[in-house]
Amino acid sequence: MTVDSACKRRLAQLCVLAVSLALGPASGVLAQPAGQVRLEALSDDEKGVINDEQSLNLLGLSKPALHKRLAGKSAAEVKRIVATLVGALNDARYHGPDPAAGASDEVLDPVGDFDAIPINSEAGNFNARTVLLPQALDKYQRDPGVFSLKRYVDQRGGVPTFNHAPVALRVQDLVASKVDVAFVGVPSDNGSGWRDAVNAANVMRAAFQNYATSGYDVYAELNPLDVLTVADFGNLATDKMSIELTIGHVRSMIQSIAETGAIPFVIGGDHSVMYSTVAAMAGKYGKGGFSVVQLDAHPEAKRGLDHTISDEQAVSALIRDGHLDGADLVQVGTRGQETTQDDIAWLKSQRIRSHTMAEVGRQGWDAVAAAVLAEVGKGPGRVFLSFDASVLDPAYAKGAGRPSPNGLTLREASSLVRELCSRNQVVGFEMLDVAPYLDLSYETAYNANYIANTCLAGIAARRVK
């Protein structure tokens, strides 16, 4: 069968399916009472499909909607419709090379999928983007330590850095200067498709030149830079064509920062970056040796997608790969409409404590914030904060990569971050999914910087207690 004929055959089946779902019971067939579906002609696999939310979502259906449309139809009609559904789902699966073609990588099933798109491992510069420049090649020799890029005493411009901090190029610089907090950019949005999170780190550096987003914190009554030694560790190398070739290097570099005793402050990047950062924390502290607080409109708990790493499945991938236990994760602000009942059931099965905006509406923000602080307080003491810009209401973060209405206010989010950072030993912080291109007012970048400075203020306040 040719590709064209296979496509035409499946298109015809889908057209029949659409008509069948739209029509009532076939002529001459006694309709069943409303709400009942005749299942006796279905196989176990077919019964499983009509109750599988994930499979139905792929076809643009939900379980209640499908059951409503099947109610009253004859057993034969139900069988025909469900068989067509199963056929469409089978066609959507990965097929791989044609076994009859042998082991050749060049001959594949014309209606199937490539087993893999090969990467040229013989390229002389295959790993060049992630290999650190040898110190011996430095044109100007210097002792290890951070260094300033300022030209003037009161510099308001020049080369931007996070929080106007001096620069560190190597982990030896962090050690020599006893850096407490190392800001580092991860310009990657390959886990989501382009939404401009790739430019967040550089835009937020520029936004930090506005002193309104850093410096003295009136709530903590201190300037965190009076207490903490902060450095800008630059941007990490990312592969703009492959998230799979990005995550390993980012994980290694974040863990190397943590090994110096400095707290990584990661500026992403979409939420797939969370996989590398939390895995790095697990490498440093061990699974179960730290808690994760995720402020995000989305639970990032999808499973069974065609990619194994993406922003929608950072959490499920971390649990799948053994880097994180669900009981060590607390989520705040979830509400994204793409979340399904299946996702919620999975979160509960993994013992993830997820505080939705519906809970905030029922109980009030103060009660939810108190519950989050209490839950984290019962953990191992070390905390990693993952902050996605989407947790904020779009009024405060127009440039979130995946905005969702009815989110947290800036005051609610910043107060919780400050409390979390002042009550616990923070081992890492990340600001994810800021998409500057989507907000030409720079308000999102300013507010993201403010949240980061709020965490700095909390860490500083804890140290001066």
N, C-alpha and C positions, 0 to 999 in steps of 0.2 A: 504494500500500500504506500502511495507517495505521501509526502508531507501535506500537499494541498488536499488530497482526498481525505486524509485523517482529520485535518482541520475542519473541512466541510462537514464530515460526518459528525464531529463533536458539536459544531455550531448548530447543526440541525437538531441534535438531541437536546441542546440547551434551549433552543426555541420551543421545542415540544414541552420541555419542563416549565418554561415561563407561562405558556398557554394553559398547561394543566393546573398550575398553582393558581392561576387567575380564575379558572372556571369552577363551577360547582360540581356535584356528583354527576357521573355519566348518566345519560338517559336510560331509564328502565332499571336503575339500581336503587334499592331502598336506602335512603340516607339514614345513618346512625344518629342517635341522640347527640345534641351539641356537646362538644368537648371530648367525645370518644373517638379514638383512632383505631382502625382495624389493623392489627399487627400480626395476625396469625400466619400470613403468607411470607413474612420477612424472615430472613436468616438472622443468626445472632450478630453477624457483622453489620448487616443493614440496620438492625435495631440500635446497635452501638452508634452508627453514624447520626441517626436522627436525635440522639441525646448528647452528641459531642459538640459543645459550644464552639470549640476551636475550628473544627471542620466546617461547621455551618457558617461561622464568620467569614471563612475564606470564600464562600459562595454568596456573601451578602445577606445571610439569613440569621435569625436567632431561633432558639428552641421554641419559645412560646409562639412566634409568628408561624413557624413551620407546622407545629402541631395544630394550630388554629386552621390552617389551610387544608390539612389532611383530614381533619374531623369531618365525618359524614360521608367520606368517599368509601367505595367498596374496597375490599381487601386486595383485589386485582389491581385497581387503580392506584392504591397506596404502594403496592409492590412495584408497579411500573415507574412511578415518580421517584421512589427512593432508589431504585436500580439506576436511574439516570443520574441522580445525585452521586451515587457511588462511582459511576463511570467517569463523571467530571472530576471527582476528587482523585481517582487513580491516574487520570491524565495529567493532573497537576503535580504528581509526585516526581521525584528524581528517578530517571530511568537508567542512566549510565550507558556505557558502550554496549554494542550488540555482541553477545557472547559468541555468535557465529563468526564474528570478524576476527577472532583470535586475540592475541595479546598486544597487537599493534596499537600504539597510541595515535596513529594517523587515521585509522579506519574505525569510525564510530557509527552507531546506529543513527541514520539520518533523521529519525523522529525522536531520538533520545537526547541525552545531555552529555556534555563533555565530562569525563571523569574528573578532570582538573585542567585549569589553564596553567600550563607550566611556566615557571619563572626560570630565567637563565642563570643558573647557579654558577656558570663558568665565567660570568662577567667579572672583569678585573676589579670593578668598584662596587661589587655586590653589597658589602658591608661598610663602604666608605663613609656613609652618612652618619653612622653611629660609632665609628672608631674615634676615640679621643685623640686630639693632636698631642704628640709627645712634647713634654716640657722642654726637652733639649732643642726643639726647633723654634722656641720663642726667640724673637728677634731681640727683645729687651729682657734680660735676666732680672728677676726680682725675688725677694723673699716672699714666702706664702703669706697670704692675708688679703682681706678685702681692700678695695681702693676706690676712691671717689672719682666721679666724672665731672665734678663741678669745676667751673672756671671762676665764678664770682662768689663772694661771701654770701650774698642773699640772692641765690640763683632762682629765677622763676621760669627759666626756659632751658635750653641746652638739650643734652641727650636725656630722654626721660627714663626713669627707673621707678619701680614700685616703691611708693612711700618715700621717694627721694633718697632711697637707700644706696650705699656703696655697692660695688659689683664684686661678685666672686665668680671665678671661672672654673675652679677645680674644688673638689671636696677638701683638699689640703688648705685652701683659703678659709673654708668654713671652720676647720679645726683650729687653725692658727689664730683666728680672730674671735674664737669662742662665740660663734654666731648662735643666737637663740632661735631665730625664725628665718628661713630661707624661702623667699618667693621664687617660684619657677613657673614659666609658661609652658603649656602643652598645646600647641596650635594644631588641633586635629578635629575635623568634623566628618571623618570618613565613616564613622559608625552610625551616621544618621542621614547621609545625603547632604548636599551642601546647604547650609543655612547661615553661614558666616561665623560660626563659633571659632573657626580657624584664625580669625583676626582679633579675638577677644583680648588676648594677652597684651598685644601691642597697643590697642586702643585704651585698655584700662591703665597701662603705664602712662599714656599721655594724659588720661583723665586725672591721674594722681597728682599731676602738676598743679591742679586746682586744690589749694590747701583746705577747701571746705570738706573734702572727703577723707581727710586724715588728720593726725595731730590730736589735740586735746579732746577727750571724751567726757562730756559734762556729766554723764550718768555714773561713770566709774571714778570721776574726779581726778583724772590723771592723763598724761600724754604717754601712750605706751612706749614711745621711742625714748623716753627718759628712763625706762626700766629695762627694755629689751634691746639686744643687739640684733639688728635686722639687715639682711643682705638680699640683693637681687641676683639670683643664680642664672639669669638669662632664660632663653627658650631651649627646650629639649628637641632633638631631632625627631621628626615624624615622617612617615612615608605617606605622601598625599594620595597615593594610588592603592594603599593596602593598609587596612586597620590591623590585619594579622601580622604585618611586619612592623607595626608600631608598638603594640602592647608590651612586647618583651623588653625592649630597650627602655621604655618609660618606666616600667616596673623596676628594672634594675637601677636606674638613676634615682628614682624616688627612694628606694631602699638605701642607696648609698648616702643620700642626704640624711636619712633617719639614723643611720649607723654613726654619724658624727655627733649625734646628740641634738642636732638642730631640728626644729619642727618644720616639715615641708608645708608651705602654703602654695597649693597648686592652683593655677589659673588656666582652666581649659578653654577650648575643647568642649565637645558634646559629652553626654553622660556616659558614653562608652569608656571614657577616661577613668571612671570609677573602678572598672575592673582592674586596671594596672595599679592604681593607688592603694586600694584595699588589699590586693594581693601582696603589694610591697609591705604593708603593715603586718600582714600575716607572716611574711618572711622574717621580719624583724622581731615581732612580739609573740608569734605563734598563734594558731587558731584558738580562739577563746581567750586570748590575752588582752583583748581590747573590745570596746563596744563601738558600733557605728550608729550615728544619728544622721538620717537622710531627710533633709527638708526638700520636698519635691512634689510637684503636682501629679507625678506619674510613679507608680510603684516599680517600674523597670523590671517586671517579673514575667515577661512573655517567654514562652517556651515553644520549641518546635518550629522556629523561623528558619528561613533558608540560609541565613548567615548564623554562625555560632557565637559571634560577638557583635553587639550593636548597643546603642543607647537604650533601646527598649528592653533589653535583657541583661543589663549589667548585673543586677541583683541575682537573678536566677542562674546566670553563668558562674558567679562567685560561689554560690551554694553548690551548684553542680560539680564544680572543680575542686571543692573541698577547702576553699580559702576562708569561708565564712559560715558560721552556724546561724540559722534564722533567729534563734533565741537571743543573739547578740546584736540584733538590728532593730532600731526604733525608727519608724517613718512618721513624718509630720506633714500635713497639708495636702494629702493625696485627694484627687478629685477628677483626673482626666477622663473624658467621656469614652475614650477607647478602652478603658478598664472593663473587664467582663466579670461575670459571676465566677467563671472558672479561675480567673486571676485571684479573686478575693478568697476563694476556697483554698487555692494553693498557698497563699500568704498565711492563712490560718493553719494549714497543715504543717508549715515550716516554723510555726510559733513566732512569726514576725509580728511585732506589735505595730499596727498601722493606725494612726490617728487621722481620720479623714476630716475634710471640711464639714461634712455632715455632723460629725461629732462636735466640732467647734460650734456649729449652729445650735445644737441641742443643749450643750453643757456650758458654752461660753469659753472664751479664749483662756481666761485665767485658770479655769479648772483643767483644761487640756494641757496647758504649759506646766502646771504643777504635777500632773500625772507623768509627763515626759521626764521632768527632772527627777521624780522619784524613781522611775524605772531605770534611768541611766545610773542613778546613785546606787542602785543595788548591783551594778555590774562590776567588772574587774578594776574600775577606777580610771583606766586609760580610755580616751574617747577620740574617735576620728569623726570629723564633721564633713558631710557631703552636702553642699548647698547648691541646688539647681535654681537658676533664676526664675523658672516657671512657678515656683512655690509662691512667689509674690503675685498679687493681683496685677493684671496688665496695666492698671493705672500707674504702677510703680516700675514696671519692667516691660515696656512695649517691645523691647528687643530680646525677649526670651525666645529661644529656638522653637519651643512648643508651648506657647502661651495657653492658659486656660482661665476662663472667667471665675470670679468669686474666690480669689486667693487671699493670702495673708496680706496685711498692711505692712509697710516698712517698719512701723513701730513694733508690731507684734513679733515679726521675724527677728529684728535686731535685739529686742529685749531677751528673747529666748536664747539666741546665740551668745549674748553677753553672759547670761547666767550659766549656761552650759560650760563656757570657757573659763569662768571664774571658780566654778565648783569642782571641776574635774581636771585631771592631767591630760591636756590636749596633746595628742601625738601627731596630728595632721589635720589640715583643713583644705577644702577644695571649693572653688567657685566655678560652676559649670553652666554651659548652654547660654552664655551671654552672646548674642548675635548682633554686633554693632550695626551692621548694614540695615537691619530692620528698625533701627531707631536713630534717626539722624539728629535728634535733639541731644544725644549723649546722656540722657537721664538714666538709662539702664546701666551704663558703665559707671556713672557717679554713684548710683545706689548700690551697685555690686561692690565698689570700693569701700563704701561706707560699712557694709556688712563685714567685709574683711577686717576693717579697722576696729569694728566692734569686737570681733573675736580677739584681736591683738590686745584690746583694752581689758578684756576679761582675763586673758592669760597674765597680763601685767598686774592686774588687781590681785590675783591669786598669789603672785610672788611677793607682793609687799604686805600681805596680811600678817 
